[in-house]
């Protein structure tokens, strides 16, 4: 059993092709721009959206307006495998399953069991990971490892994510010895890591990885703010990068 907070079907943004995306709860990072702050705590939790409440008095029976929603539930491998098998006809040659979160490596034994079940049905599996944890037995089974290098400076990384990046960079180097393709990404957060010098430093690191298949920049969007408020968190809103800014940084990021 593991705690999962969502299974997205027909996903197009978490790896190549059409994918079923399994969202694990629990993450060791606390990124200030996080899209999924509801993933931080590994335990199921309630999200409250006061603007959706109609004061019907029916809270005990369950909230049908969505003003109160539970995030996360204990599930079995078979629970996760059921929608995956239903989606299998749509994967084609490139698609498959992506394990994400949160941090899937926090519940690595379950993630490995899901991966083995997918393999038994001829389904490929990728992972999105912070690499703050290193489980080579899980990572070695992946078709693709997608990992963020959020910023280069260790102190600033600690300031904005709650942890330093020295161990993360070391784990990426260790993962590079597994022979699994790795896609390195950086979320571009204006005022935090949007300098050309910052992107160039990460690019130079990516160039040292023999199994890196690309380096992508992801523009910041404030997707996590409503969910953060529903959890009682005060998460800052950063400026969104302009198209021109992203184009300039993408030129710098070319391998």
PyMOL commands that set and color helices and strands:
alter all, ss='L'
color gray80, all
select helices_A, chain A and resi 37-39+50-52+59-61+77-90+104-120+136-139+154-161+166-176+196-206+225-230+243-253
alter helices_A, ss='H'
color red, helices_A
select strands_A, chain A and resi 2-11+19-24+45-48+68-71+73-75+96-100+125-129+144-148+182-188+212-219
alter strands_A, ss='S'
color yellow, strands_A
deselect
rebuild
show_as cartoon
